[in-house]
Amino acid sequence: MTAFLSGLLFFIFVVDVILLIPVVLMQSGSGAQAGLFGSDFAAGAIGAKTSEVLVSFTKWLVAIFFISSLGLAYLHLPRTPKAIPSVSSTEQAPAEPTPAPLPTETPLPPQQ
């Protein structure tokens, strides 16, 4: 299921990027020749009210871009399996063996 969802999100991501690039380049900027094709390319090719349509379309494409990129990042996070406790709460683990006491030094007999 994760592989299918990852593939679907990746497909949406790629199509969105392919659509987003020319839409951004067709928009006219603040300069006279700011767009890739000139400032009035989209208005002459599509119509006079093109700027509002392009701005709205760009907003939707950017929203899809962010959502799909965040979704892909979430799906590709490294997963760590949860550790299953080996001892249940009612059982106790065996106690660690205590080390044997070290031999004490015996005093040496006095030398004569």
Jmol script that loads the backbone (N, CA, C; Angstrom):
load data "model"
ATOM      1  N   MET A   1       0.819  -1.189   0.000  1.00  0.00           N
ATOM      2  CA  MET A   1       0.000   0.000   0.000  1.00  0.00           C
ATOM      3  C   MET A   1       0.865   1.255   0.000  1.00  0.00           C
ATOM      4  N   THR A   2       1.961   1.227   0.777  1.00  0.00           N
ATOM      5  CA  THR A   2       2.834   2.387   0.838  1.00  0.00           C
ATOM      6  C   THR A   2       3.522   2.621  -0.497  1.00  0.00           C
ATOM      7  N   ALA A   3       3.891   1.551  -1.193  1.00  0.00           N
ATOM      8  CA  ALA A   3       4.551   1.696  -2.491  1.00  0.00           C
ATOM      9  C   ALA A   3       3.596   2.305  -3.511  1.00  0.00           C
ATOM     10  N   PHE A   4       2.332   1.880  -3.488  1.00  0.00           N
ATOM     11  CA  PHE A   4       1.345   2.447  -4.411  1.00  0.00           C
ATOM     12  C   PHE A   4       1.119   3.916  -4.123  1.00  0.00           C
ATOM     13  N   LEU A   5       0.959   4.267  -2.854  1.00  0.00           N
ATOM     14  CA  LEU A   5       0.724   5.657  -2.472  1.00  0.00           C
ATOM     15  C   LEU A   5       1.937   6.522  -2.794  1.00  0.00           C
ATOM     16  N   SER A   6       3.120   5.988  -2.585  1.00  0.00           N
ATOM     17  CA  SER A   6       4.338   6.721  -2.913  1.00  0.00           C
ATOM     18  C   SER A   6       4.446   6.955  -4.419  1.00  0.00           C
ATOM     19  N   GLY A   7       4.125   5.940  -5.205  1.00  0.00           N
ATOM     20  CA  GLY A   7       4.154   6.089  -6.658  1.00  0.00           C
ATOM     21  C   GLY A   7       3.128   7.083  -7.158  1.00  0.00           C
ATOM     22  N   LEU A   8       1.930   7.047  -6.571  1.00  0.00           N
ATOM     23  CA  LEU A   8       0.873   7.992  -6.962  1.00  0.00           C
ATOM     24  C   LEU A   8       1.266   9.422  -6.620  1.00  0.00           C
ATOM     25  N   LEU A   9       1.785   9.632  -5.422  1.00  0.00           N
ATOM     26  CA  LEU A   9       2.218  10.977  -5.029  1.00  0.00           C
ATOM     27  C   LEU A   9       3.372  11.460  -5.898  1.00  0.00           C
ATOM     28  N   PHE A  10       4.283  10.559  -6.254  1.00  0.00           N
ATOM     29  CA  PHE A  10       5.390  10.946  -7.117  1.00  0.00           C
ATOM     30  C   PHE A  10       4.891  11.332  -8.510  1.00  0.00           C
ATOM     31  N   PHE A  11       3.926  10.601  -9.036  1.00  0.00           N
ATOM     32  CA  PHE A  11       3.346  10.936 -10.343  1.00  0.00           C
ATOM     33  C   PHE A  11       2.678  12.305 -10.298  1.00  0.00           C
ATOM     34  N   ILE A  12       1.894  12.556  -9.257  1.00  0.00           N
ATOM     35  CA  ILE A  12       1.236  13.861  -9.095  1.00  0.00           C
ATOM     36  C   ILE A  12       2.283  14.963  -8.978  1.00  0.00           C
ATOM     37  N   PHE A  13       3.351  14.698  -8.239  1.00  0.00           N
ATOM     38  CA  PHE A  13       4.425  15.668  -8.056  1.00  0.00           C
ATOM     39  C   PHE A  13       5.076  16.031  -9.393  1.00  0.00           C
ATOM     40  N   VAL A  14       5.396  15.025 -10.200  1.00  0.00           N
ATOM     41  CA  VAL A  14       6.066  15.273 -11.485  1.00  0.00           C
ATOM     42  C   VAL A  14       5.146  16.026 -12.444  1.00  0.00           C
ATOM     43  N   VAL A  15       3.884  15.635 -12.527  1.00  0.00           N
ATOM     44  CA  VAL A  15       2.938  16.327 -13.413  1.00  0.00           C
ATOM     45  C   VAL A  15       2.759  17.772 -12.953  1.00  0.00           C
ATOM     46  N   ASP A  16       2.700  17.975 -11.646  1.00  0.00           N
ATOM     47  CA  ASP A  16       2.540  19.317 -11.106  1.00  0.00           C
ATOM     48  C   ASP A  16       3.734  20.196 -11.459  1.00  0.00           C
ATOM     49  N   VAL A  17       4.933  19.667 -11.349  1.00  0.00           N
ATOM     50  CA  VAL A  17       6.133  20.448 -11.678  1.00  0.00           C
ATOM     51  C   VAL A  17       6.163  20.772 -13.167  1.00  0.00           C
ATOM     52  N   ILE A  18       5.782  19.796 -13.994  1.00  0.00           N
ATOM     53  CA  ILE A  18       5.769  20.035 -15.440  1.00  0.00           C
ATOM     54  C   ILE A  18       4.756  21.120 -15.802  1.00  0.00           C
ATOM     55  N   LEU A  19       3.633  21.183 -15.098  1.00  0.00           N
ATOM     56  CA  LEU A  19       2.645  22.231 -15.356  1.00  0.00           C
ATOM     57  C   LEU A  19       3.041  23.566 -14.723  1.00  0.00           C
ATOM     58  N   LEU A  20       3.706  23.522 -13.599  1.00  0.00           N
ATOM     59  CA  LEU A  20       4.024  24.743 -12.854  1.00  0.00           C
ATOM     60  C   LEU A  20       5.080  25.595 -13.559  1.00  0.00           C
ATOM     61  N   ILE A  21       6.037  24.963 -14.187  1.00  0.00           N
ATOM     62  CA  ILE A  21       7.132  25.718 -14.817  1.00  0.00           C
ATOM     63  C   ILE A  21       6.623  26.650 -15.918  1.00  0.00           C
ATOM     64  N   PRO A  22       5.872  26.163 -16.915  1.00  0.00           N
ATOM     65  CA  PRO A  22       5.426  27.114 -17.946  1.00  0.00           C
ATOM     66  C   PRO A  22       4.402  28.131 -17.434  1.00  0.00           C
ATOM     67  N   VAL A  23       3.595  27.755 -16.456  1.00  0.00           N
ATOM     68  CA  VAL A  23       2.609  28.712 -15.931  1.00  0.00           C
ATOM     69  C   VAL A  23       3.312  29.882 -15.257  1.00  0.00           C
ATOM     70  N   VAL A  24       4.363  29.605 -14.511  1.00  0.00           N
ATOM     71  CA  VAL A  24       5.115  30.682 -13.873  1.00  0.00           C
ATOM     72  C   VAL A  24       5.844  31.520 -14.918  1.00  0.00           C
ATOM     73  N   LEU A  25       6.393  30.873 -15.937  1.00  0.00           N
ATOM     74  CA  LEU A  25       7.131  31.616 -16.956  1.00  0.00           C
ATOM     75  C   LEU A  25       6.220  32.449 -17.859  1.00  0.00           C
ATOM     76  N   MET A  26       4.954  32.095 -17.995  1.00  0.00           N
ATOM     77  CA  MET A  26       4.037  32.864 -18.829  1.00  0.00           C
ATOM     78  C   MET A  26       3.529  34.117 -18.150  1.00  0.00           C
ATOM     79  N   GLN A  27       3.650  34.197 -16.834  1.00  0.00           N
ATOM     80  CA  GLN A  27       3.124  35.362 -16.135  1.00  0.00           C
ATOM     81  C   GLN A  27       4.010  36.569 -16.380  1.00  0.00           C
ATOM     82  N   SER A  28       3.376  37.721 -16.443  1.00  0.00           N
ATOM     83  CA  SER A  28       4.149  38.947 -16.622  1.00  0.00           C
ATOM     84  C   SER A  28       4.602  39.443 -15.264  1.00  0.00           C
ATOM     85  N   GLY A  29       5.811  39.915 -15.207  1.00  0.00           N
ATOM     86  CA  GLY A  29       6.366  40.413 -13.962  1.00  0.00           C
ATOM     87  C   GLY A  29       6.248  41.921 -13.886  1.00  0.00           C
ATOM     88  N   SER A  30       7.025  42.519 -12.995  1.00  0.00           N
ATOM     89  CA  SER A  30       6.967  43.971 -12.825  1.00  0.00           C
ATOM     90  C   SER A  30       7.719  44.692 -13.937  1.00  0.00           C
ATOM     91  N   GLY A  31       8.710  44.062 -14.560  1.00  0.00           N
ATOM     92  CA  GLY A  31       9.456  44.676 -15.652  1.00  0.00           C
ATOM     93  C   GLY A  31       8.702  44.548 -16.958  1.00  0.00           C
ATOM     94  N   ALA A  32       9.177  45.249 -17.976  1.00  0.00           N
ATOM     95  CA  ALA A  32       8.483  45.234 -19.264  1.00  0.00           C
ATOM     96  C   ALA A  32       8.614  43.875 -19.943  1.00  0.00           C
ATOM     97  N   GLN A  33       9.768  43.261 -19.881  1.00  0.00           N
ATOM     98  CA  GLN A  33       9.986  41.973 -20.522  1.00  0.00           C
ATOM     99  C   GLN A  33      10.339  40.918 -19.475  1.00  0.00           C
ATOM    100  N   ALA A  34       9.610  40.900 -18.367  1.00  0.00           N
ATOM    101  CA  ALA A  34       9.967  40.026 -17.254  1.00  0.00           C
ATOM    102  C   ALA A  34       9.645  38.566 -17.530  1.00  0.00           C
ATOM    103  N   GLY A  35       8.577  38.280 -18.262  1.00  0.00           N
ATOM    104  CA  GLY A  35       8.216  36.894 -18.538  1.00  0.00           C
ATOM    105  C   GLY A  35       9.158  36.271 -19.550  1.00  0.00           C
ATOM    106  N   LEU A  36       9.099  34.971 -19.707  1.00  0.00           N
ATOM    107  CA  LEU A  36       9.981  34.274 -20.641  1.00  0.00           C
ATOM    108  C   LEU A  36       9.651  34.657 -22.088  1.00  0.00           C
ATOM    109  N   PHE A  37       8.383  34.771 -22.401  1.00  0.00           N
ATOM    110  CA  PHE A  37       7.956  35.042 -23.772  1.00  0.00           C
ATOM    111  C   PHE A  37       7.594  36.505 -23.984  1.00  0.00           C
ATOM    112  N   GLY A  38       7.902  37.361 -23.047  1.00  0.00           N
ATOM    113  CA  GLY A  38       7.493  38.754 -23.118  1.00  0.00           C
ATOM    114  C   GLY A  38       6.334  38.996 -22.175  1.00  0.00           C
ATOM    115  N   SER A  39       6.046  40.237 -21.893  1.00  0.00           N
ATOM    116  CA  SER A  39       5.065  40.550 -20.859  1.00  0.00           C
ATOM    117  C   SER A  39       3.633  40.247 -21.284  1.00  0.00           C
ATOM    118  N   ASP A  40       3.319  40.314 -22.575  1.00  0.00           N
ATOM    119  CA  ASP A  40       1.935  40.136 -23.010  1.00  0.00           C
ATOM    120  C   ASP A  40       1.729  38.852 -23.798  1.00  0.00           C
ATOM    121  N   PHE A  41       2.595  37.887 -23.647  1.00  0.00           N
ATOM    122  CA  PHE A  41       2.455  36.640 -24.402  1.00  0.00           C
ATOM    123  C   PHE A  41       1.171  35.917 -24.032  1.00  0.00           C
ATOM    124  N   ALA A  42       0.933  35.739 -22.715  1.00  0.00           N
ATOM    125  CA  ALA A  42      -0.247  35.000 -22.286  1.00  0.00           C
ATOM    126  C   ALA A  42      -1.521  35.754 -22.609  1.00  0.00           C
ATOM    127  N   ALA A  43      -1.512  37.058 -22.484  1.00  0.00           N
ATOM    128  CA  ALA A  43      -2.703  37.849 -22.789  1.00  0.00           C
ATOM    129  C   ALA A  43      -3.032  37.774 -24.273  1.00  0.00           C
ATOM    130  N   GLY A  44      -2.020  37.791 -25.108  1.00  0.00           N
ATOM    131  CA  GLY A  44      -2.265  37.708 -26.546  1.00  0.00           C
ATOM    132  C   GLY A  44      -2.644  36.300 -26.981  1.00  0.00           C
ATOM    133  N   ALA A  45      -2.105  35.294 -26.317  1.00  0.00           N
ATOM    134  CA  ALA A  45      -2.357  33.916 -26.728  1.00  0.00           C
ATOM    135  C   ALA A  45      -3.681  33.386 -26.189  1.00  0.00           C
ATOM    136  N   ILE A  46      -4.043  33.762 -24.976  1.00  0.00           N
ATOM    137  CA  ILE A  46      -5.223  33.170 -24.345  1.00  0.00           C
ATOM    138  C   ILE A  46      -6.375  34.161 -24.229  1.00  0.00           C
ATOM    139  N   GLY A  47      -6.103  35.377 -23.815  1.00  0.00           N
ATOM    140  CA  GLY A  47      -7.168  36.363 -23.669  1.00  0.00           C
ATOM    141  C   GLY A  47      -6.734  37.483 -22.742  1.00  0.00           C
ATOM    142  N   ALA A  48      -7.626  38.477 -22.584  1.00  0.00           N
ATOM    143  CA  ALA A  48      -7.278  39.671 -21.821  1.00  0.00           C
ATOM    144  C   ALA A  48      -7.291  39.422 -20.314  1.00  0.00           C
ATOM    145  N   LYS A  49      -8.148  38.546 -19.799  1.00  0.00           N
ATOM    146  CA  LYS A  49      -8.251  38.290 -18.360  1.00  0.00           C
ATOM    147  C   LYS A  49      -7.339  37.147 -17.909  1.00  0.00           C
ATOM    148  N   THR A  50      -6.260  36.967 -18.618  1.00  0.00           N
ATOM    149  CA  THR A  50      -5.392  35.825 -18.361  1.00  0.00           C
ATOM    150  C   THR A  50      -4.633  35.955 -17.048  1.00  0.00           C
ATOM    151  N   SER A  51      -4.310  37.159 -16.633  1.00  0.00           N
ATOM    152  CA  SER A  51      -3.471  37.320 -15.445  1.00  0.00           C
ATOM    153  C   SER A  51      -4.146  36.777 -14.195  1.00  0.00           C
ATOM    154  N   GLU A  52      -5.458  37.006 -14.029  1.00  0.00           N
ATOM    155  CA  GLU A  52      -6.157  36.466 -12.856  1.00  0.00           C
ATOM    156  C   GLU A  52      -6.232  34.944 -12.905  1.00  0.00           C
ATOM    157  N   VAL A  53      -6.439  34.406 -14.097  1.00  0.00           N
ATOM    158  CA  VAL A  53      -6.520  32.951 -14.249  1.00  0.00           C
ATOM    159  C   VAL A  53      -5.166  32.310 -13.965  1.00  0.00           C
ATOM    160  N   LEU A  54      -4.103  32.913 -14.481  1.00  0.00           N
ATOM    161  CA  LEU A  54      -2.768  32.365 -14.249  1.00  0.00           C
ATOM    162  C   LEU A  54      -2.376  32.451 -12.777  1.00  0.00           C
ATOM    163  N   VAL A  55      -2.739  33.529 -12.103  1.00  0.00           N
ATOM    164  CA  VAL A  55      -2.419  33.662 -10.679  1.00  0.00           C
ATOM    165  C   VAL A  55      -3.173  32.610  -9.882  1.00  0.00           C
ATOM    166  N   SER A  56      -4.442  32.417 -10.189  1.00  0.00           N
ATOM    167  CA  SER A  56      -5.235  31.411  -9.480  1.00  0.00           C
ATOM    168  C   SER A  56      -4.716  30.001  -9.754  1.00  0.00           C
ATOM    169  N   PHE A  57      -4.399  29.707 -11.002  1.00  0.00           N
ATOM    170  CA  PHE A  57      -3.881  28.397 -11.368  1.00  0.00           C
ATOM    171  C   PHE A  57      -2.529  28.144 -10.704  1.00  0.00           C
ATOM    172  N   THR A  58      -1.701  29.182 -10.628  1.00  0.00           N
ATOM    173  CA  THR A  58      -0.401  29.056  -9.981  1.00  0.00           C
ATOM    174  C   THR A  58      -0.562  28.757  -8.496  1.00  0.00           C
ATOM    175  N   LYS A  59      -1.505  29.413  -7.847  1.00  0.00           N
ATOM    176  CA  LYS A  59      -1.743  29.153  -6.417  1.00  0.00           C
ATOM    177  C   LYS A  59      -2.141  27.705  -6.182  1.00  0.00           C
ATOM    178  N   TRP A  60      -3.013  27.167  -7.027  1.00  0.00           N
ATOM    179  CA  TRP A  60      -3.423  25.766  -6.867  1.00  0.00           C
ATOM    180  C   TRP A  60      -2.263  24.815  -7.136  1.00  0.00           C
ATOM    181  N   LEU A  61      -1.478  25.110  -8.162  1.00  0.00           N
ATOM    182  CA  LEU A  61      -0.342  24.245  -8.466  1.00  0.00           C
ATOM    183  C   LEU A  61       0.713  24.275  -7.354  1.00  0.00           C
ATOM    184  N   VAL A  62       0.931  25.442  -6.766  1.00  0.00           N
ATOM    185  CA  VAL A  62       1.893  25.541  -5.663  1.00  0.00           C
ATOM    186  C   VAL A  62       1.381  24.784  -4.439  1.00  0.00           C
ATOM    187  N   ALA A  63       0.082  24.880  -4.165  1.00  0.00           N
ATOM    188  CA  ALA A  63      -0.491  24.141  -3.029  1.00  0.00           C
ATOM    189  C   ALA A  63      -0.337  22.633  -3.240  1.00  0.00           C
ATOM    190  N   ILE A  64      -0.604  22.158  -4.451  1.00  0.00           N
ATOM    191  CA  ILE A  64      -0.435  20.732  -4.759  1.00  0.00           C
ATOM    192  C   ILE A  64       1.030  20.337  -4.650  1.00  0.00           C
ATOM    193  N   PHE A  65       1.929  21.223  -5.084  1.00  0.00           N
ATOM    194  CA  PHE A  65       3.360  20.954  -4.996  1.00  0.00           C
ATOM    195  C   PHE A  65       3.797  20.763  -3.541  1.00  0.00           C
ATOM    196  N   PHE A  66       3.378  21.667  -2.660  1.00  0.00           N
ATOM    197  CA  PHE A  66       3.778  21.567  -1.254  1.00  0.00           C
ATOM    198  C   PHE A  66       3.171  20.338  -0.584  1.00  0.00           C
ATOM    199  N   ILE A  67       1.910  20.076  -0.841  1.00  0.00           N
ATOM    200  CA  ILE A  67       1.253  18.922  -0.211  1.00  0.00           C
ATOM    201  C   ILE A  67       1.887  17.615  -0.684  1.00  0.00           C
ATOM    202  N   SER A  68       2.142  17.506  -1.978  1.00  0.00           N
ATOM    203  CA  SER A  68       2.731  16.259  -2.484  1.00  0.00           C
ATOM    204  C   SER A  68       4.174  16.092  -2.020  1.00  0.00           C
ATOM    205  N   SER A  69       4.933  17.176  -1.940  1.00  0.00           N
ATOM    206  CA  SER A  69       6.318  17.043  -1.476  1.00  0.00           C
ATOM    207  C   SER A  69       6.368  16.691   0.009  1.00  0.00           C
ATOM    208  N   LEU A  70       5.491  17.263   0.820  1.00  0.00           N
ATOM    209  CA  LEU A  70       5.445  16.891   2.235  1.00  0.00           C
ATOM    210  C   LEU A  70       4.966  15.454   2.412  1.00  0.00           C
ATOM    211  N   GLY A  71       4.010  15.034   1.602  1.00  0.00           N
ATOM    212  CA  GLY A  71       3.541  13.650   1.655  1.00  0.00           C
ATOM    213  C   GLY A  71       4.627  12.661   1.275  1.00  0.00           C
ATOM    214  N   LEU A  72       5.403  12.985   0.234  1.00  0.00           N
ATOM    215  CA  LEU A  72       6.509  12.114  -0.155  1.00  0.00           C
ATOM    216  C   LEU A  72       7.581  12.070   0.926  1.00  0.00           C
ATOM    217  N   ALA A  73       7.847  13.200   1.538  1.00  0.00           N
ATOM    218  CA  ALA A  73       8.847  13.215   2.614  1.00  0.00           C
ATOM    219  C   ALA A  73       8.389  12.371   3.799  1.00  0.00           C
ATOM    220  N   TYR A  74       7.108  12.430   4.122  1.00  0.00           N
ATOM    221  CA  TYR A  74       6.585  11.641   5.235  1.00  0.00           C
ATOM    222  C   TYR A  74       6.628  10.144   4.918  1.00  0.00           C
ATOM    223  N   LEU A  75       6.288   9.788   3.683  1.00  0.00           N
ATOM    224  CA  LEU A  75       6.283   8.370   3.316  1.00  0.00           C
ATOM    225  C   LEU A  75       7.680   7.770   3.274  1.00  0.00           C
ATOM    226  N   HIS A  76       8.688   8.595   3.059  1.00  0.00           N
ATOM    227  CA  HIS A  76      10.050   8.075   2.943  1.00  0.00           C
ATOM    228  C   HIS A  76      10.883   8.306   4.200  1.00  0.00           C
ATOM    229  N   LEU A  77      10.232   8.573   5.319  1.00  0.00           N
ATOM    230  CA  LEU A  77      10.956   8.648   6.588  1.00  0.00           C
ATOM    231  C   LEU A  77      11.427   7.260   6.977  1.00  0.00           C
ATOM    232  N   PRO A  78      12.608   7.152   7.560  1.00  0.00           N
ATOM    233  CA  PRO A  78      13.049   5.823   8.006  1.00  0.00           C
ATOM    234  C   PRO A  78      12.190   5.347   9.172  1.00  0.00           C
ATOM    235  N   ARG A  79      11.754   4.136   9.090  1.00  0.00           N
ATOM    236  CA  ARG A  79      10.895   3.563  10.135  1.00  0.00           C
ATOM    237  C   ARG A  79      11.726   2.645  11.012  1.00  0.00           C
ATOM    238  N   THR A  80      11.560   2.746  12.316  1.00  0.00           N
ATOM    239  CA  THR A  80      12.211   1.827  13.240  1.00  0.00           C
ATOM    240  C   THR A  80      11.137   0.946  13.850  1.00  0.00           C
ATOM    241  N   PRO A  81      11.332  -0.349  13.815  1.00  0.00           N
ATOM    242  CA  PRO A  81      10.314  -1.231  14.391  1.00  0.00           C
ATOM    243  C   PRO A  81      10.250  -1.054  15.902  1.00  0.00           C
ATOM    244  N   LYS A  82       9.058  -1.178  16.426  1.00  0.00           N
ATOM    245  CA  LYS A  82       8.885  -1.063  17.868  1.00  0.00           C
ATOM    246  C   LYS A  82       9.448  -2.304  18.539  1.00  0.00           C
ATOM    247  N   ALA A  83      10.156  -2.083  19.631  1.00  0.00           N
ATOM    248  CA  ALA A  83      10.755  -3.196  20.361  1.00  0.00           C
ATOM    249  C   ALA A  83       9.676  -3.892  21.174  1.00  0.00           C
ATOM    250  N   ILE A  84       9.627  -5.207  21.052  1.00  0.00           N
ATOM    251  CA  ILE A  84       8.668  -6.008  21.817  1.00  0.00           C
ATOM    252  C   ILE A  84       9.365  -6.440  23.098  1.00  0.00           C
ATOM    253  N   PRO A  85       8.805  -6.103  24.228  1.00  0.00           N
ATOM    254  CA  PRO A  85       9.476  -6.492  25.468  1.00  0.00           C
ATOM    255  C   PRO A  85       9.505  -8.009  25.615  1.00  0.00           C
ATOM    256  N   SER A  86      10.646  -8.529  26.041  1.00  0.00           N
ATOM    257  CA  SER A  86      10.796  -9.975  26.163  1.00  0.00           C
ATOM    258  C   SER A  86      10.245 -10.494  27.482  1.00  0.00           C
ATOM    259  N   VAL A  87      10.047  -9.631  28.454  1.00  0.00           N
ATOM    260  CA  VAL A  87       9.539 -10.042  29.761  1.00  0.00           C
ATOM    261  C   VAL A  87       8.208  -9.337  29.964  1.00  0.00           C
ATOM    262  N   SER A  88       7.195 -10.119  30.294  1.00  0.00           N
ATOM    263  CA  SER A  88       5.897  -9.495  30.514  1.00  0.00           C
ATOM    264  C   SER A  88       5.891  -8.810  31.876  1.00  0.00           C
ATOM    265  N   SER A  89       4.861  -8.042  32.134  1.00  0.00           N
ATOM    266  CA  SER A  89       4.816  -7.271  33.379  1.00  0.00           C
ATOM    267  C   SER A  89       4.599  -8.171  34.594  1.00  0.00           C
ATOM    268  N   THR A  90       4.053  -9.376  34.430  1.00  0.00           N
ATOM    269  CA  THR A  90       3.813 -10.250  35.580  1.00  0.00           C
ATOM    270  C   THR A  90       5.030 -11.082  35.929  1.00  0.00           C
ATOM    271  N   GLU A  91       5.915 -11.299  34.955  1.00  0.00           N
ATOM    272  CA  GLU A  91       7.105 -12.091  35.214  1.00  0.00           C
ATOM    273  C   GLU A  91       8.247 -11.163  35.601  1.00  0.00           C
ATOM    274  N   GLN A  92       9.170 -11.716  36.373  1.00  0.00           N
ATOM    275  CA  GLN A  92      10.353 -10.953  36.713  1.00  0.00           C
ATOM    276  C   GLN A  92      11.544 -11.568  36.007  1.00  0.00           C
ATOM    277  N   ALA A  93      12.432 -10.719  35.619  1.00  0.00           N
ATOM    278  CA  ALA A  93      13.647 -11.192  34.975  1.00  0.00           C
ATOM    279  C   ALA A  93      14.537 -11.838  36.026  1.00  0.00           C
ATOM    280  N   PRO A  94      15.296 -12.843  35.654  1.00  0.00           N
ATOM    281  CA  PRO A  94      16.196 -13.468  36.632  1.00  0.00           C
ATOM    282  C   PRO A  94      17.224 -12.456  37.120  1.00  0.00           C
ATOM    283  N   ALA A  95      17.553 -12.562  38.385  1.00  0.00           N
ATOM    284  CA  ALA A  95      18.498 -11.630  38.985  1.00  0.00           C
ATOM    285  C   ALA A  95      19.901 -11.919  38.468  1.00  0.00           C
ATOM    286  N   GLU A  96      20.694 -10.899  38.407  1.00  0.00           N
ATOM    287  CA  GLU A  96      22.076 -11.044  37.990  1.00  0.00           C
ATOM    288  C   GLU A  96      22.825 -11.815  39.077  1.00  0.00           C
ATOM    289  N   PRO A  97      23.683 -12.752  38.734  1.00  0.00           N
ATOM    290  CA  PRO A  97      24.452 -13.460  39.763  1.00  0.00           C
ATOM    291  C   PRO A  97      25.430 -12.500  40.442  1.00  0.00           C
ATOM    292  N   THR A  98      25.489 -12.605  41.749  1.00  0.00           N
ATOM    293  CA  THR A  98      26.405 -11.737  42.485  1.00  0.00           C
ATOM    294  C   THR A  98      27.795 -12.348  42.451  1.00  0.00           C
ATOM    295  N   PRO A  99      28.807 -11.545  42.297  1.00  0.00           N
ATOM    296  CA  PRO A  99      30.162 -12.092  42.238  1.00  0.00           C
ATOM    297  C   PRO A  99      30.590 -12.589  43.618  1.00  0.00           C
ATOM    298  N   ALA A 100      31.440 -13.592  43.612  1.00  0.00           N
ATOM    299  CA  ALA A 100      31.958 -14.151  44.868  1.00  0.00           C
ATOM    300  C   ALA A 100      32.839 -13.104  45.540  1.00  0.00           C
ATOM    301  N   PRO A 101      32.806 -13.060  46.901  1.00  0.00           N
ATOM    302  CA  PRO A 101      33.641 -12.071  47.587  1.00  0.00           C
ATOM    303  C   PRO A 101      35.118 -12.402  47.396  1.00  0.00           C
ATOM    304  N   LEU A 102      35.903 -11.368  47.325  1.00  0.00           N
ATOM    305  CA  LEU A 102      37.336 -11.538  47.155  1.00  0.00           C
ATOM    306  C   LEU A 102      37.944 -12.027  48.475  1.00  0.00           C
ATOM    307  N   PRO A 103      38.965 -12.885  48.417  1.00  0.00           N
ATOM    308  CA  PRO A 103      39.581 -13.341  49.673  1.00  0.00           C
ATOM    309  C   PRO A 103      40.304 -12.181  50.362  1.00  0.00           C
ATOM    310  N   THR A 104      40.169 -12.165  51.654  1.00  0.00           N
ATOM    311  CA  THR A 104      40.830 -11.107  52.414  1.00  0.00           C
ATOM    312  C   THR A 104      42.264 -11.516  52.695  1.00  0.00           C
ATOM    313  N   GLU A 105      43.102 -10.552  52.868  1.00  0.00           N
ATOM    314  CA  GLU A 105      44.514 -10.851  53.150  1.00  0.00           C
ATOM    315  C   GLU A 105      44.675 -11.275  54.603  1.00  0.00           C
ATOM    316  N   THR A 106      45.386 -12.288  54.776  1.00  0.00           N
ATOM    317  CA  THR A 106      45.685 -12.727  56.164  1.00  0.00           C
ATOM    318  C   THR A 106      46.976 -12.039  56.618  1.00  0.00           C
ATOM    319  N   PRO A 107      46.992 -11.586  57.852  1.00  0.00           N
ATOM    320  CA  PRO A 107      48.232 -10.922  58.290  1.00  0.00           C
ATOM    321  C   PRO A 107      49.388 -11.913  58.332  1.00  0.00           C
ATOM    322  N   LEU A 108      50.500 -11.448  57.964  1.00  0.00           N
ATOM    323  CA  LEU A 108      51.710 -12.288  58.001  1.00  0.00           C
ATOM    324  C   LEU A 108      52.163 -12.468  59.449  1.00  0.00           C
ATOM    325  N   PRO A 109      52.673 -13.642  59.745  1.00  0.00           N
ATOM    326  CA  PRO A 109      53.190 -13.811  61.100  1.00  0.00           C
ATOM    327  C   PRO A 109      54.423 -12.947  61.326  1.00  0.00           C
ATOM    328  N   PRO A 110      54.597 -12.490  62.526  1.00  0.00           N
ATOM    329  CA  PRO A 110      55.751 -11.621  62.785  1.00  0.00           C
ATOM    330  C   PRO A 110      57.060 -12.376  62.540  1.00  0.00           C
ATOM    331  N   GLN A 111      57.967 -11.701  61.930  1.00  0.00           N
ATOM    332  CA  GLN A 111      59.254 -12.308  61.626  1.00  0.00           C
ATOM    333  C   GLN A 111      60.222 -12.093  62.797  1.00  0.00           C
ATOM    334  N   GLN A 112      61.043 -13.080  63.042  1.00  0.00           N
ATOM    335  CA  GLN A 112      61.962 -12.977  64.170  1.00  0.00           C
ATOM    336  C   GLN A 112      63.364 -12.805  63.732  1.00  0.00           C
TER     337      GLN A 112
END
end "model"
wireframe off; spacefill off
backbone 0.3
color backbone group
